Amino acid sequence: MGSGPAGLTAAADLARLGYKVTIFESLHKAGGVLSYGIPEFRLPKAIVQQEVEYIKSLGVEFKPNYIIGRIKTLDALSEEFDAVFLGTGAGLPRFMGIEGENLNGVYSANEFLTRVNLMKAYDPEYDTLVRKGKKVVVVGGGNVAMDSARSALRLGAEEVNVVYRRGEEEMPARREEVEHAREEGIVFRLFSNPTRVLGDDKFNVTGIECIKMEPGEPDESGRRSPVPIEGSEFTLEADVVIIAIGTSPNPIIFKGSEGLEQSRRGTVVAEAGTGATSKPGVFAGGDVVTGAATVISAMGAGKKAAKAIDEYLKNN
Ligand SMILES: Cc1cc2nc3c(=O)[nH]c(=O)nc-3n(C[C@H](O)[C@H](O)[C@H](O)COP(=O)(O)OP(=O)(O)OC[C@H]3O[C@@H](n4cnc5c(N)ncnc54)[C@H](O)[C@@H]3O)c2cc1C
């Protein structure tokens, strides 16, 4: 289940070992975040599709537009197949829960990037709608925030502000991503946190109100949580706001999945070395287990799980 780096790697390794493999993918295109999230200017989609074609040439069957948990359950797949690998990622966006978040022009980074990358909203040949903001605010400090900000710039934005509640050294984005964003003219509003999204009488976003933050007392881990500075509110004008504050696994995968253990964070609980879950014959790896992480760790998890599935099938 899932054709991101975890699923594709597991499928390729199992196909090479001689197993018949089927991938169920909820989107119309394979590749996971490599196809719908990471923008073309960082990862050309032709490269991703070349890899997908190679994996298909190994005999892997690909079933697109197939949502597990809706069209078919994990329980049904477990009956139908000798083993199942769950590599469905962490694609459910988090929101801030503040006033105005449902105004027109406010996107989750997932929706924005999917419209731009997978559904080619930048190309006039395509009917995909996306609001091409002139003044864009991106909330968050990770790679996803950097990709959203830089994509907005390429869609024609004149001003892009990234709002992040901590300092630059604490930004989870890779250094080079931050540097590239800055070189392209993106402005960083550090130690700032949104308090509400502002709109007009037609429910279109017009701006975002933020408050300045400062490092608070260190918590048990020694990390200093930022606290708001009273009376320091300020407003940024915006016609598009993109929220990139993290994602978690979509809970739909747990529908009809008797005995599959879930962590408090909503991830699938799986053994580190093998990906074995609490459900016999079901293995899991990648972001669905770790929460949002990296391509290389998802591929590593796919490899380990393929080896473990091979052993499981030989012994059962
Ligand atoms: C914008 C962005 C930029 C990133 N940049 C980097 C980077 O520079 N370097 C890096 O190492 N990592 C980066 N990451 C993180 C990296 O892409 C992920 O950690 C990695 O893709 C996780 O792989 P995965 O296979 O576990 O899941 P995913 O890539 O999320 O793939 C999961 C697949 O499962 C499918 N699926 C979900 N639910 C179902 C269902 N119910 N039924 C069937 N199919 C389903 C999804 O459609 C998707 O195709 C970035 C992530 C994002 C979003």
The ligand as an SDF file (V2000), in Angstrom:
LIG
                    3D

 53 58  0  0  0  0  0  0  0  0999 V2000
    7.2180   19.1620    0.2470 C   0  0  0  0  0  0  0  0  0  0  0  0
    8.1260   18.1140    0.8380 C   0  0  0  0  0  0  0  0  0  0  0  0
    9.4970   18.2420    0.6880 C   0  0  0  0  0  0  0  0  0  0  0  0
   10.3490   17.2770    1.2040 C   0  0  0  0  0  0  0  0  0  0  0  0
   11.6880   17.4080    0.9950 N   0  0  0  0  0  0  0  0  0  0  0  0
   12.5200   16.4110    1.3800 C   0  0  0  0  0  0  0  0  0  0  0  0
   13.9040   16.4550    1.0940 C   0  0  0  0  0  0  0  0  0  0  0  0
   14.3970   17.4110    0.5260 O   0  0  0  0  0  0  0  0  0  0  0  0
   14.6790   15.4000    1.4680 N   0  0  0  0  0  0  0  0  0  0  0  0
   14.1620   14.3160    2.1150 C   0  0  0  0  0  0  0  0  0  0  0  0
   14.8980   13.3580    2.3990 O   0  0  0  0  0  0  0  0  0  0  0  0
   12.8580   14.2550    2.4400 N   0  0  0  0  0  0  0  0  0  0  0  0
   12.0170   15.2730    2.0830 C   0  0  0  0  0  0  0  0  0  0  0  0
   10.6930   15.2060    2.3960 N   0  0  0  0  0  0  0  0  0  0  0  0
   10.1820   14.0510    3.1570 C   0  0  0  0  0  0  0  0  0  0  0  0
   10.0540   12.7990    2.2810 C   0  0  0  0  0  0  0  0  0  0  0  0
    9.4830   13.1360    1.0490 O   0  0  0  0  0  0  0  0  0  0  0  0
    9.2130   11.7450    3.0020 C   0  0  0  0  0  0  0  0  0  0  0  0
    9.8310   11.4530    4.2400 O   0  0  0  0  0  0  0  0  0  0  0  0
    9.1140   10.4550    2.1700 C   0  0  0  0  0  0  0  0  0  0  0  0
    8.5170   10.7090    0.9130 O   0  0  0  0  0  0  0  0  0  0  0  0
    8.3020    9.4030    2.9050 C   0  0  0  0  0  0  0  0  0  0  0  0
    8.1400    8.2880    2.0820 O   0  0  0  0  0  0  0  0  0  0  0  0
    6.9360    7.2590    2.2890 P   0  0  0  0  0  0  0  0  0  0  0  0
    7.0880    6.2460    1.2070 O   0  0  0  0  0  0  0  0  0  0  0  0
    6.9190    6.7940    3.6940 O   0  0  0  0  0  0  0  0  0  0  0  0
    5.6020    8.1120    2.1060 O   0  0  0  0  0  0  0  0  0  0  0  0
    5.0510    9.0520    0.9220 P   0  0  0  0  0  0  0  0  0  0  0  0
    6.1280    9.5740    0.0440 O   0  0  0  0  0  0  0  0  0  0  0  0
    4.1550   10.0110    1.6020 O   0  0  0  0  0  0  0  0  0  0  0  0
    4.1650    8.0560    0.0450 O   0  0  0  0  0  0  0  0  0  0  0  0
    2.9910    7.4860    0.5610 C   0  0  0  0  0  0  0  0  0  0  0  0
    2.0710    7.0960   -0.5800 C   0  0  0  0  0  0  0  0  0  0  0  0
    0.9560    6.3820   -0.0530 O   0  0  0  0  0  0  0  0  0  0  0  0
   -0.2310    6.8370   -0.6710 C   0  0  0  0  0  0  0  0  0  0  0  0
   -1.3540    6.5930    0.2530 N   0  0  0  0  0  0  0  0  0  0  0  0
   -1.6670    7.2760    1.3820 C   0  0  0  0  0  0  0  0  0  0  0  0
   -2.7680    6.7720    1.9520 N   0  0  0  0  0  0  0  0  0  0  0  0
   -3.1680    5.7410    1.1580 C   0  0  0  0  0  0  0  0  0  0  0  0
   -4.2620    4.8400    1.2370 C   0  0  0  0  0  0  0  0  0  0  0  0
   -5.1620    4.8690    2.2230 N   0  0  0  0  0  0  0  0  0  0  0  0
   -4.3800    3.8890    0.2520 N   0  0  0  0  0  0  0  0  0  0  0  0
   -3.4680    3.8250   -0.7650 C   0  0  0  0  0  0  0  0  0  0  0  0
   -2.4160    4.6690   -0.8640 N   0  0  0  0  0  0  0  0  0  0  0  0
   -2.2640    5.6120    0.0860 C   0  0  0  0  0  0  0  0  0  0  0  0
    0.0380    8.3200   -0.8950 C   0  0  0  0  0  0  0  0  0  0  0  0
   -0.8020    8.8530   -1.9170 O   0  0  0  0  0  0  0  0  0  0  0  0
    1.5030    8.3020   -1.3170 C   0  0  0  0  0  0  0  0  0  0  0  0
    1.6450    8.1220   -2.7000 O   0  0  0  0  0  0  0  0  0  0  0  0
    9.8090   16.1790    1.9200 C   0  0  0  0  0  0  0  0  0  0  0  0
    8.4280   16.0720    2.1090 C   0  0  0  0  0  0  0  0  0  0  0  0
    7.5880   17.0200    1.5720 C   0  0  0  0  0  0  0  0  0  0  0  0
    6.0850   16.8890    1.7770 C   0  0  0  0  0  0  0  0  0  0  0  0
  1  2  1  0
  2  3  1  0
  2 52  2  0
  3  4  2  0
  4  5  1  0
  4 50  1  0
  5  6  2  0
  6  7  1  0
  6 13  1  0
  7  8  2  0
  7  9  1  0
  9 10  1  0
 10 11  2  0
 10 12  1  0
 12 13  2  0
 13 14  1  0
 14 15  1  0
 14 50  1  0
 15 16  1  0
 16 17  1  0
 16 18  1  0
 18 19  1  0
 18 20  1  0
 20 21  1  0
 20 22  1  0
 22 23  1  0
 23 24  1  0
 24 25  2  0
 24 26  1  0
 24 27  1  0
 27 28  1  0
 28 29  2  0
 28 30  1  0
 28 31  1  0
 31 32  1  0
 32 33  1  0
 33 34  1  0
 33 48  1  0
 34 35  1  0
 35 36  1  0
 35 46  1  0
 36 37  1  0
 36 45  1  0
 37 38  2  0
 38 39  1  0
 39 40  1  0
 39 45  2  0
 40 41  1  0
 40 42  2  0
 42 43  1  0
 43 44  2  0
 44 45  1  0
 46 47  1  0
 46 48  1  0
 48 49  1  0
 50 51  2  0
 51 52  1  0
 52 53  1  0
M  END
$$$$
